[in-house]
Amino acid sequence: MGRYFLASIFFIIATLLWVTPYMLTVIYGANFDPVQTMGEDQFERLLGIMGVEMFHTGAIIALVVAILMFLWAEFNTLRNKKKTA
């Protein structure tokens, strides 16, 4: 596995961690009353119950790791090109 591939995997993980609480909130809220639409205040209340901060913290950590791995791969590529030239 290359460093670019691992950086891409961490970008995907960060995206999934950021989106997951919103998807779970909509799914959870849809089970209450299928006829009534969910308002903003109800959505915010359910979002607080789901614990969004935990998911967002993990997403930020995964994003930082992805960016660092991507930069590391770029610097290694540039260094290898410099050695061969």
Secondary structure, DSSP 8 states (H G I E B T S, - for coil): --HHHHHHHHHHHHHHHHHHHHHHHHHHHHTT-SSS---HHHHHHHHHHHTHHHHHHHHHHHHHHHHHHHHHHHHHHHHHHHHH-
